[in-house]
Structure formats: structure tokens, C-alpha cells
Amino acid sequence: MIPFTPRSGAVLAAFAAVLTLTAAELPGDPVVPVSGLGDRLYPDLGNPGYDVAAYDLSFDYHGRDRPLDAVTRIRARALAPLTGFHLDFAGGTVSSVRVNGHAAAYSREREELVVTPEEPVPAGGELRITVAHTSDPRTADSGWVRTADGLAMANQADAAHRVFPCNDHPSDKAAFTFHITAPKGLTVVTNGVPDAVQAPAPASALTWTYRPANPMATELAQVSVGRSAVLHRAGPHGLALRDVVGIADRDRLEARLAMTPGQIAWMEAQVGPYPFETYGILSADTSTGFELETQTLSLFERRVLLAPEAAAAPLMVHELAHQWFGDSVTPAAWSDLWLNEGHATWYQALYGAEKYGVALDPQVRTAYEGDSRVRAADGPPAAPKVPESGKLGIFRDNVYSGGALVLYALRQEIGAPAFQRLERAWVARHRNGNASTADFADLASEVAGRDLSGFLHAWLYGAVTPPMPGHGDWVAGSAKAKAARAVKPA
């Protein structure tokens, strides 16, 4: 994700400015305590008692201002004996729950759906969960975004459970299948490539089925419904590309979208092969204040794509870079978000420098001189302060410019060739999985052939911005201000 403002015409704006739950054999009537995974930023989300293998989501669309009828089917494995469990869910009405073929008791507590199956589920046992519910795009901070002609999804960071019942934490990636029924004349696109389009009863509607090839975190799901054109082209190595735009914009946006194959080739030269079966851009005629790297189909505000090329193209690379950093290699916890945003900001900056002649070091220096203020306000990159509520709560300068500064400092410390080997090894080793800040530090030390834990700890967790390797004349903001105060005017 990257917040966008009209003033981000500067190519690098984001760089410089930017198991008590599952207690077994409870005495008496089963009571399921509602407790999350304990993520330090979103402690109530996620569920420690089971691991999701697959989601099968069905949505029946009735218009952008009406709830969707929905059925969520979940296939999971119990990690402990379960007399009950909960799913993260808010923003809809539940009409029934079934577990392993039998009706289950359920209740709502805060943003959780608490489920008590007819029979306890043993550790290692299969959980087949079916929830019939609605999904309301009108709720506050919903994962749905209402566009001029339909809906799109924007679930990051903690909004997927306002769309469908789930284990809403990035550490539990799963397979997805989508079945979306919408009136004829509307186009439906989700993550991945289409599997089938069928005409159910009534014949005035179509059901679109998509099955993405790779596992996905809940926050990266995408469903677009609208009067859209789907534009197809070939990417590097024959990669199937498809963009989704308003019908009236297909010619107007063609030149901008035609840049994607070259941008993918550029990213592959940096970090290795593109990790998924397809890619494209979803142009949404709405104002969200951000762009979003939903897996294989990045969400963009239409106005951003219509911005001048020098502003729009690096932002396109930012979301593209996330397909490697954040989507394929997904953070183990939300405190590892800098691994997503720092990398995307870094490659956005590098692309802007190479393609548009925006000198890299001066912009990095500007970010460096402001980093002490950023750390004081938001926390260091890998230990961000607890966010305020709202979709943009954790998306602050410390993970964007602060995260990119960590990468720049690391490249200065170990040299550009070793840094590129590290980047390529990172996305290859953790493809389709989850990885943490500690994993990154360990791999950096392995690639460099020396212990970098102390160096990276200071950059990632320190309250004070460390010295920048190779730039002894750069002074972090607090020290610079202190030095200025020490010089008295004549």
C-alpha cells in the first residue's frame, strides 16, 4: 500500500515523506474465550486454534449500496482439541453455521463469530466450516470500496474480516476460490485467472469463478465488480497480463498500462522471476487516499493513473514490487510491515532514479535528516507504535522512508553486489510463505559472510538514527538541530 496525495508529483514522495481460545475439555457448558493471536499491533485478530488451508467464497452482488448475500466455506486443521473456536468477522449478518456437516451453535462477540460445533474436534482433525452471511459494503472501514459503478476490495491491514469470516492475520496464508454472481453487463475480476463463467438461474446473471494458483493472505484478496473492460497483453516470458479499467478509459489509460511489461522486466532484473501466474492493474473510479498491492491485481485510484508519467510510473513500480515483497513473501507479524513497505519504497526510488533521472542520494539524505523525527513520532521501522484505528493506521513514514533507509544503509554496509544477492535469495527462499525481521537479519548475515545482527538491530529497533555508512557528513535531524542550536549568532 502507498498513500497518494496530489503533491506526490515528486517521484520519491513516499521515500522522503512518507491457546486460551482453544482450551480442550472445558468443564460444564463449553465457553469459548475470544482471544486473538496476540500480534502486538492487532492483538485481537487471528486465531491460534486452527490453521486454514482454503477459503471458498461466494458473493451475490445486488448493487454497490446493498449488502451482498454470501457463503464462506473454510477448510482448516485443528491445532489443538477444540470444543469451540472463533472466526474474525464483522460487517455482516450471519444466518447459519455448519461444522463438518452439522449445524453449529454460534454467537457474536465484538468483531468475532464464536462457534460451538456439535462434536468436539480433536487435535489434527479436519474443520469444514460453512457460514451463510451477508457482506455489507456500507459499514465503516469496510474492506469493500464503493466505486462509481460497483465495488472493489481493499482489506489491508485489518478489514478482510469485515467482508467475510476468516482467520484475519497475514501469518495464515491459504488457497482461495471465488464465485461471484452479478447481473449481466457487469464484469467480475478477482485475484488470479478466470476458471469459468456460467449462467445460473435467473438467466439475467452470470457467476464468475476464479482460482488463484498461489496461497494468499486474507488482506490481499481482491474482487472487482463494475462496468469494466479487461485489457490483455503479454509480459516477460509470455506472462499473461490483464488490466481492469472503466470502459470509457480503455484508450485513455493504454499508454500508462502498456508500461507494465517493461516494469516487470526491470523488477526481475533486480530480484528474480515474477512469482505469480498473472499481473495487472485495477483502475477504480473512487477516492481512497491509497493504492494497494492486492495479489496479482493492484488497486489504483483512476486519478493516480491519469497523473503525469513521472509521478504515476514509480507508484506503479511500488505496488508491483509488493508482489515479491508482501504478497509472495508475506510478513509473519504486522510489526514486520517494513519488509513490505521499505522494499517497495526502495524499488520505487531506484526506478525513479534510473528512469527519470531523480538523483538518489540527495533524496535519501532528506529522508535520513528527518528520520529522528519519524522514529520519535511513529517508532523505529521494526517496532512501530500501536496504530490508531482506520485503514491507514500502521502505514506511516517509519515503514516507508524508514524501511527504505534500512535497506540503503545495508547496501552501503555490504556493497551493491552482496545486497542484490540477498534480495534474490530472500524472495526465492521464502516464496509463497511468511518471514520475519529476524529471518531477514539472519539471511543478510549469511549472504554477507559476517554477523550483521548488531548493525541491523540499531537501524531497525533503535530510538536514534544510526550513522549512515559511507556518508559521515550526513547528520540525523535531532543531532543536526542540536548542532544548530550550539552555534550562537555573532
N, C-alpha and C positions, 0 to 999 in steps of 0.2 A: 504494500500500500504506500502511496505517497500523497500527502495533501497538496492541493494545487490552488494557487491564487493567481489572479491576472498578472501580478507583479513578478511571477516566476519566469518572465521572459529572459532573465539571466539564466543561462543554461544550467548552472550548478546551484540553483536556489536551494534545493534540498540539502546540498552538501554544506553550504556555508551557513544557512539559516535554519536550516532545518534540524484397619479394615473393621472401623467400628460399624460401618454400614452393613457389612455382610455377616454379622455375628451369627454363628450357627446355633441351632437348637436353643433358641431363646425360650425361657420358661414362660408358661401361660400362653396367652394370645400373642401371636407374632407382632412385634413392633419394629418398624424399620427406621432407625435413626437416619435423618437426612444429613449427609456429610459428603463433601467433595474430596478431591484428590489432595487438597492442601497446597495447591500451587500458590506461591507467595503473592502473586498479583491477582489471581482469580481463585481464591481458596474453595469456593462453593461449587465450582464446576468440575466435571469429571467424576468417575465412579470407580472405586478400587476393586469391586467385587467381580467384575467380568471384563472380558476382552472382546470387542466387536470384530467380527470377521467381515460382515457385509451388511449394507443398507440397501433396501429395495423401496424406492419412494414413488408413490403415485399421487399426482395432483390433478384435480379437475378445476380448470380455470373458468371463472364466470365474469371476469371483468376486473379492472385494476382497483376498483373501490369496493370489492366484495370479497369475503373470505373464500378461500379455496377449500373444496372437500378433499380430504387426503387420507391415505392409508400408508403408514410406515411399517415396514417389515424389517426386523433386525435378526440376524443370525450371530450368536455370540457363544462364548465358552465361559462357564463359571470358574473363577479363580479360587473360590472357597465355597464351602457348603452355604447355600442361600435359602433362607426361609422367606426372604423378600429382597427387593432391590429397588433402586430408583433410576429414572431417566431424567436428564436435564430437559425440561420443556416448559415453555411459557408462550403466550401469544395465540392460543387456540383452545377450542373446546373438545374434550375427549368424550366419545360416545361408547367405546368398548375397548377392552384389553384382553388379549388371549396370550397364554404362555404354553408352549409345547402342545398346542391343540385344544387347550381347555380354557374356559373363561376364568379370568383372574380378577380378584378384588383390587381396587385402585383408589387413590385419593390424591389431592393436590396439596402441596405444601411449598410456600414461597414459589420458586421457579423450578420445582421438581414434580415429577409424576411418580408417586410411590406405589409400587406394585407388590402384591402378595399372591404368588401363584398357588394353585390348588394343591400342588405337592411340592415339598422342598426339592431343590436341585442340588445334587451332590457336587463336590469339587471335581472339576474336569468335565462336568456334564454339559450337554448342549442346551442353549437357550434359544428358542424360536419365538420371537415376540412379535405380535401384530397389534398395532394401535390404530383404531379408526378415530379421526380427529378432523378439526378444521385448522387452517393456517391463515392468519389474519394479517394482511399487508398494511392495515391501518394502525397497528399498535406502535407505540413509541419505541424507537430504536429497533424496529423490526429488522430482520435480515432481508426482508423484501424492500426493494426500491421501486417506487412507482414512477414510470416514465410517461412520456406524452401519449404513448399508445399501448401501454401494457405494464409488464413487470420485469425486473431483473433481481438478482440476489447480490447481497453484499454482507456476508456473515462475519467478517473479521472485525474484532477479535472474538467476541463472546455473544454472537447473535444467532448462530445456527439453531440453537435450542428455542429460539422464538419463531422458527419456521417448522421444525419437525423434531420429534423426540429423539434424543441421541446421547452419546457419551461425548459431550462437547468440550474436548480438550485435544490439542494437537498431538499428544503422545499416543492416541489410539486411532491410527490410520486404518482405513478399511476399504474394501471394494464397494462400488456404488453402481446401482442400476436406477434409471429414471424412466417413469411412464407419465407423460404429460398429455392430458386431454384438453383441447382448446377448440373453439369454433373454427370452421374452415375459413380461410382468408388470413389467418394469423400464422406466423412462423414460430416454431419452438426450437430452441437450440440449448443444449446443456454441455457440460464437460464431455470430452471425448468425441466419438464419431457416431452417427446415427446407426441403429441396428434395424429398425423397422418403422414404418408409418402405416397405421391401419385405420379403417373407418368403423368405429363401433356404433351401436345404436345410441342416440339418434345419428342418422347419416349426415347431419349438419355439422358434426365434429370429427376431428381426427385425433388419434392417440399416437404420440411420438415416443419411441423407445431409444434410449442411449445407454451404452455400457462402456464407460471409460476403461482403458486397458490396465491402468495402474492404480494402486491404492491411493487414498486421498484423506486428508484431514477434513473434518466437518466444516471448518471455516473457509475452505476453498471450493465448496460446492457452488455451482452456477446453474441457474435456469433462467432463460430469457423467453418471454412471450411478447409478441408485438407484430406490427405490420412491417416486417423487415425483409431485406434482401440478403441472401447469403452469397458472398463472393468467394470464388475458389481460385487458387493459384498454387504453383509448385514452389516448395522451398528447397534448401540444400539437400542433396541426395534423394530427391523425389519426395521429401516430406510434404504431406497434404496440409495445406493452409486454408483456412476459411475465416472470413470476417463477416460480422453481422452488423448491418447498418440500416438506417431508415431508408425506405425505398427511394425517397427523393434525394438522398445523399450519395447514392452509389457512384455517380460520376464526380461529384464534388470532392469526395474523400479518396478517390482512386490513387492519386499521386502520393498521398500520405501513406496509405496502406501498402502500396507497392514497395515501400522501403523495408518491409518486414523480412523478406528473404535475405537481403544484404545484412540486416541487423543480426539475424540468426547466425549467418556465416561468420560475422565479426565475433559474436559471443563464443561460437565453437572454437575459433582460433585462440580465445583466451582460456577456456576452461574445459573444452572437450565436447563430445556429441550432445545434441539436444536430447533430453531424457524422455520425451513422450511421443505419442503416435500422431499428434496434430498440434497446431497452434493457430491462434487468431486473435482478433480484437473485436470486442463487443462495444459498439458506439451507442451510448444511452443518452437520449434527449431528456436530460434532467440535470439538476444541480445537486451534487452530493458533497463537494468540497474535497474529494479524494479520488484517486484511481486505485484499482485493486487487481491483484495478480491471481484471480480465480483460475484454477488449474486448467491449462490448455486454452483458456478463453479469457483474456484480461479485460476487465471492465474499465472503460474510459468514458468520461463525460464528452459529449459531442463537441462542446466548446473547446476542449483541450486539443482534440484532433484538428480543429479548424484554426488553431493558433499558428503563428509563424513557425516555419520548419525548425529553426534553431532552438525554439522553446519546446516544440512538441516532440521532436525526434529523440532527444535524450530521455524524456519521460517515457517514451515507448520502450527504450532500452532498459530503463529502470524496472518496469513491470516484466519485461522479457527475462531479465536476469533472475528475477524471482522464480522462474520456472525451475532453475537449478537450485537457487538458494531460498528455501522456504517451502517450495512445493514438492520437489523431488527429495531434497534433504530438508526435513521439517524439524523445527526446534523441539527438544524434549520437554521444555517448560517455557512459559511466556517470558521469563527472565532472560532466555536465550534469543529474544527477538532481534537483538543487534546483529546476529548472524544472518538474518534475513535482510534487514534494512541497511545495515552497514555495507554488505556486499552489493546490494542493488544500487545504493548511492555511489559506491566506489566505481562500479562499471558505468553508471550514468556519467560520472565525472570524467572517466578515462575516455569514453566515447566522445563526449563534448570536446575534450582537448584534441583528440585525433582528427575528428571530422569537421570541427568548426573553429579550430584554432584558438580555443579559450585556454590560456596558459594554466597549467595545473597547479604549480607550486604557489603562485600568489593566492589562489582561492583556498588551497589547503591552509596556507598561513592565516588567512582571515578566519577560517573555522578554528584553527588552533588558538588564536588570540582570544576567541570568545568561549573557549571550551570550559574554562574555570566557572564562568557564569552558568553555563549549561549544566555542569555537574552539580553546582550548588542548588539549582532550581529543580532538576529532574533526577539527579542521582547519576552515578557512573554508568557506562554503557551496559555492563552485565549485571548491575544491581539497581535497576530503575526503581524510583519511588512508586508506591502503590498509586494507581491511576484514579482519577475522578471518573464518575460514570459517563457513559457515552462512547460511541464507536471510536472516537479519536483519542480516548483516554491514555493509551500507552504509546501512541505514535507521536513522540516528542523528539526534539533535536538530539538528545543523548544517544538514541539508537540510530539516527540518520547520520548527521555530521560527526557525532561522537564515535559511532561504529566505524565509519569510513576512515577517521583519523587513526583508529587502532590498526586498520589494515595498511594504511600508508606508512605508519611507524614501523610495522612489522616488515614491510618490503624494504624500508630503509635499513633495517637492522640485519636482515638475512640476504638482501640482494634480490633483484628482479627475477633472475632465473629460478632461484630456490622458491620464491614466492609463487611463481606460476606453477611449479611442480606441486606445491602444497595445495593450491586451488584445484588443480586437476585431480589430485589424489582424494581431496575432500569430497567432491561430488561423485567420484567413482566408488569410493569405499562405502558411502552412506546412501547411495541411490535407493529411492523408494522407502527410506527408513527415517528414523529420528536420531538426532545427535545433539550434544550439549556443548556448552562453552568449554568444559573440561576436555571433551573429546577433541575439540579444535586445538587447544593448547598442547595436548599430547601429540597430535599429528604434526603440529608445527615443529615441536622439538625433534620428532623422529625424522622429518624431512631435512631440517637444518643440521642434524647430527650433533646437537648440543641442547642443554636444558634451557628452555625459554620460559619456564613457568613463572619465575620472578619478574621477568620483563613484561610478560603479558598480564600478570596479576596487577601490576601497577597501572597499566593502561585500562584494564577492564573493570577494576574494583576500587581504584584509588580515589580519594576525595579531591586530590590535587592533580592537575595535568602534569604528566612526566615530561622531562626534556625530550625534544624531538631529535632522533638520531640524524646526524648529518646537517643539522641546522641549529648550531649553537647560538646563533643570533636571534632565533625566534623566542619570544617571551610570552608565556601564557597570560591571560588577561589580568588575573589578580596580582601577579608579580609585576606586570607592566604598570598597572595602576599604582602599586606601592612605590615603584621606582620613580614614577612621575611626581608623586607627592613629595618625595625626598629632595627633588630639585626645586629650590626656592628661587623665585624671580629676583632679578637684580633690582 
